[in-house]
Amino acid sequence: MTETVDTVVIGAGVVGLAVARELTLAGHEVIVLERHGLIGSEVSSRNSEVIHAGIYYDSAWLKTRLAVEGKALLYDYCASHGVAHDRIGKLIVACDEAQLARLDGILAQGRRNGVTDLRLIGRDEARELEPNVACVGAILSPSSGIIDAHGLMLALQGDAESHGAMVAFNAPVTGGRVVDGGIEICVGGAEPMDLRARQVVIAAALGAQDVADAIDGYPVTRIPPIHKIKGNYFNIAGRAPFNHLIYPVPVPGGLGTHATLDLGGQVKFGPDVDWDAEPDFSVDPARAEEFYGAIRSYYPDLADGALQPDYAGVRPKLSGKGEPAVDFCIQGPKDHGIAGLVALFGIESPGLTSSLAIARHTARLLP
């Protein structure tokens, strides 16, 4: 039996839920298919919960525009919907003289991206803000912050459902095909069924490539490779030694082993970049040894044995080890030739920050 619906969104992470909300607010009938039994159980629940300012990325990238736009939308949404967050600010620290020139480049890039509140500060001012941080200079980013990611997803789900959307859990996509007037999606689970939709949005994060490949008619040459890169986090007991987010200068593959705070005042360090790991969510306690040196470059008072395993996340990167970073890949009908279909690939950080802007961009690609 084939059911007919207006719009199917595949994936109930933060981006899928934001897209569902955006489309229901525009009057679309939306069904969200989620292969797991709860919202956001993969990428969206296993990140640093940071609201990024949009500093580092190429100014020509879609990722950059969506991060800067999304940050403003997200702060407004949190305020209007009671989502817990805190605009605590961030320090990007240079730990030796050789890194000071890199701060100049980061500052210039951020300003080109439209992040207008960045400020270069010296060692003394940095120590006034963060007495426990060792550095020779820093960039202060006042608009960086932290958020309750699960609270955000619950608010987005509630918004979408209150406007008529339905979220179907334990509903994996097992196949599909392009047909006249739309796309048929084969749904597995306890009660398999087929859905014929006028519009489909693939927002499946780690599973996006598999879903696109399972749809007969999606050109395989348009599906980018995925690299599922694991990042581990460690924490320390007690209240955090910092009041701001603390980031070193970026490293290849990521933003370095930084210190982030949660809304309860606890600190976690990470993520590292584990290129060769199996993409599971366990944390090997032995990896802490690799963290101590990186953290002590800016927090020299970290005690031996203080680091405890916290959690791990897996990022859907589109570039592999040794390859340059790439932009988000959001393909609409003009890219793959299928009317009514949008596919989102490689939505890693700053995907949470960008989620509301990604939703608006996706909606503009649909009829």
N, C-alpha and C positions, 0 to 999 in steps of 0.2 A: 504494500500500500504506500502511495506517495502523497504526502501532505504538501500543500502549497502555502508558502509564507512570503512575506515581502523581503525581509532581510535576515541573514544568518551571520552572526559574528562568531568566529571560532577562536576560543581562548578567553578565560575569565580571570586573567591577570589585570594589573592596573590599567594597561593600555586597552585591552579588550573591553573592560567595563567602562572606561572613559568614552570609547567609540560607541558602545551601546547607548550610553546616556545621551551623547550628542545626537545620535540618529533618532532616538525616541523623542527628544525635545523638538526635533524637526518634523515629527509626525509619522515616522516610520514604525511599522510593526516589526519588532526585533526579537529573535530567539538567539540566546548565547549558548553555544555548545562548549562544555568543559569536560575534558577527559578524566579529571580527578573528581573527588567528592567534595571539594571546597574551593573557594576562590583563592587565586594567587598563591598556590602552594609550591611553585618553583622559583622563577626569577624574582617575582614581585615581593616575596616574603623573605628573600635571602640576599639582601643588599644592605648598604650602609645607612639607608633611610635619610640621605642627605638631599636637601634642596640645593641644587647647583646653580651657580650664577651664570654659567655659559662662557667661561674665560678661555679655555684652552684650544678650542677647535678652530679649524679653518673658517675664516669669515664668509667664504663662499658656500659653505656646506648648509644643507637643510638642517642637519643636527644642531648647528649653531643657532639658526633662527628659531627653531622650535624650542630650544632650551631657554633662550632669553624671553621669548613670548610665553612659554609655558610656566616659567618661574613666576611671572606677574599674575598669570591666571590662577596658579596654584595657591599663592598667598591669599588672593581674594576669595577663592573657593573655600579654603580652610577657615577663614574668618566668618564667612557667611553660613557655613555648614557645621561649625563647631568641631572641626577636625583638629586634634592636638598638634601643635607645631611650635617652633621657637626660632626666631631669626637671630641666632647667636653669633653669626659671623665666622669667618675663617681666616687663618694666617697661613700663607704659603711661605715657608721658611727656607732661607739659604743657610746652610750649615758651615760653609767655608767661603773664603773669598772668591774661589773659582766659580761658585754658583751665583754670585751677585749679578753677573752679566746675564745669566739665564732669567733672573727675576725681571730684568729690564725687558727682555723679549716677551715674557708672559704678560707683563703689564701692558705692553704695546698691543699684543694680540687681543687681550680682553677689551681694551678701549676700542679697537677696530670692530669688535663684535657688538658694541653698544652697551657694554657694562661700564657705566659712567661713574660708579662710586668707588672704584679701586684706588688704593693709595699706597705708595711705597713708604715704608717706615724703617727707621734705623734700629740698631741693636737695643738701645736704651728704651725706646718707646715700646718695642716688642716685649722687652722684659717687664715693663710696667703693666702691660696687658696680661702677660703670661710669665710670672716669675720662674716657673719650672722649666721653661723652654730655653734651650741653648741655640742661638743663631747669631749671624752677623748682620742680618737684615731680613725683611719680610714684606710681603704684600698683604694688606688688610682688605678683605672682601666683606663689607658689612651686610650684603644682601644674601649671603649663603646661610643656610639654616638646616634644621632637622624636622622630621615629620613622623607621625605614627602611620606607617604605610598601610597597616591593616585597617586602621580607622578610616583612612582615605578610601580604600577599596569598599568598605562597608557603606560609606556615604554615596559613592558612585553607584553601587549596586542598588541601594535604596532609591536613589533618584531615577535610575533606569526603570526599576520595577514599578515605581509609583506612576510612571508614564506609560505603562503597559508592556514593558519588556518582560521576558521570561528567561531565567537561567536554568538550563538543563545540565545536571551533574552526572558524572559517570557516563558520559555520552561522547566516546571517542569517534573521530572521523576516520572511517575505514576506506573511503574511496569517494569518487564523484565523477561527474562528466559535464561538459558544456553542452547544453541543449538549446533548442530554439526558445528564445525569450527568457533565458536564465541559466542557472547552474543547479544540477542535482547533486545533493550531498548525501552520502551513505553514512548512517549513524549506527555504530555498534552499541554494545552494552547489553543490559538485561532485556531490553525491548527494542531490538534493531528496527530501524525504519529509514525511509528515504524522504528527504525534504527537497522540494523544488523551490528555489528562491530566485527572486528577481535580482537581488544584490547579495554578495558574499564578501565579508572582510576576514582575511586570515591574519589573526593577531595571536598566533600560537607560540611565539617566542622560540623556545628550544625545539618545538615541533613544527615550525612554520615551513621549513623546506620539505619535510615529509608530507605535510598536508598538500602543499602545492604539487608535489610529485604524484600524489595519489589521485589528483583530478585530471581525468582524461581530457586532453585539449589544452592544458597549461603547457606552454612551450618549455621543455626542459632546459633549453639554452638560456632561458631567462632566470633560472633558479640559481642563486649564488651559493657557493660552498659555505658550510658552517663549520666553525671551530668552537667546540664546547669547552671553554677554558674555566678551570676551577679556581676559585679564590677562597682562601681560608682566613678566618678571623680568630683572634685571641683576645681575652680580656684580663683585667686585674681586679682583685677584690677591693671593696671600699669605693668611696667617691672619687670621681675623676680628678686628676691633678691639673686639669685645664678648664677654662671657661669657654674657649673657642674650639672650633675644629682646627686641627693642626695637620697641615699637608707639607711634605717635602717637595722639592721640585720633581716633576714627573720623570718616570723611567719608561723604557720601551715596553709597550703592552699595557700600561696602566698609569695610575697617578701616584704610585709609590705606596709604601706601607704607612698609611696615615692613621691619625687618631680621630675617631668620631665619638660623639656623645649621644646617648639616648635621652629621652625625655625624663627618665628617672635619675639622671645624673651619673650613670655608669659610663665607663669608657671602653671602647673596643679598638683593636689595632688590626689593620688589614685593608683590603685583601692583598695577599700575595698573588703572583701569577704562576699557576701550576699548569704549564702547557701540555704536559704529558700524562696527566692523571686520568684515571677513569672518572667520568662525570657523575660522581655520587656526592652525597651531602655529609659524609663523615669527615672528621678532622683528626689527622695524625698528630698526637701530642709531640712527637719528635720534631715536627716542623717548627716548633717554637724556637729552636736553636738558631734558625735562620732569621728570626724576627728580632732577636736582641740587638744585634749590631745596627740594623736599620733604625730601630726605635731610639737607641741610645745616641744616634747622631743628633737628634733634637731633644731627647729626654734622657740625659745621662744618669739621672737618679733611679732609673728602673732597676729594681733589685733582682738579683739572681733568683730564679725559681718563681717569679711573680706571675708569669704568663700562664693562663689556663685556656684550654680549648673552648671556643665559643660555638661557632657554626661555620658552615661553608656555603658558598653559592656557586652557580655555574652560569657563565655569560655566553650568550649566543653571538660570538664575534664573527665577523666576515673576513678578517685578516688573520693569517697564521703567524707563527713565530718567525721573526726576522722580516716580516712584511710591514709596509707602512699602514697606519690606521686608515680606515675608510669611513665614509659617511653612512648614515642610515640609508637603507634601500627600501623605499616605499613605491611599489609599482601599481599604477592604475591602468585603465583600459588602453591608453595611448602607448604604454610600455609593452604589454603582452598581447593586446588585441582581443581581449575578452570583455565584452560589455558587462558592466555591473560588478566587476571583481576588483578588489584592492588587496594586495598582499604586502605585509610588513615583515621585512627580513632584517636581522641584525639589530634589533631594538634593545641594546644594552644601555649602560649609563651614558647619558642622563635621561633614560627612558621614563623613569618615575617623574622627574622634574618636568619633562616635556609632555606628559601624558595628555593633558587637556588640549595642548596645542596640536599634538599628533591627531587627536580626535577631530579637531576642526579641519585640519589639512585633509584627513581621510574623507570627511564628509564632502569636501569640495571636489573630490575626484569622482564622486558618484552622481548619477543623474538626479 
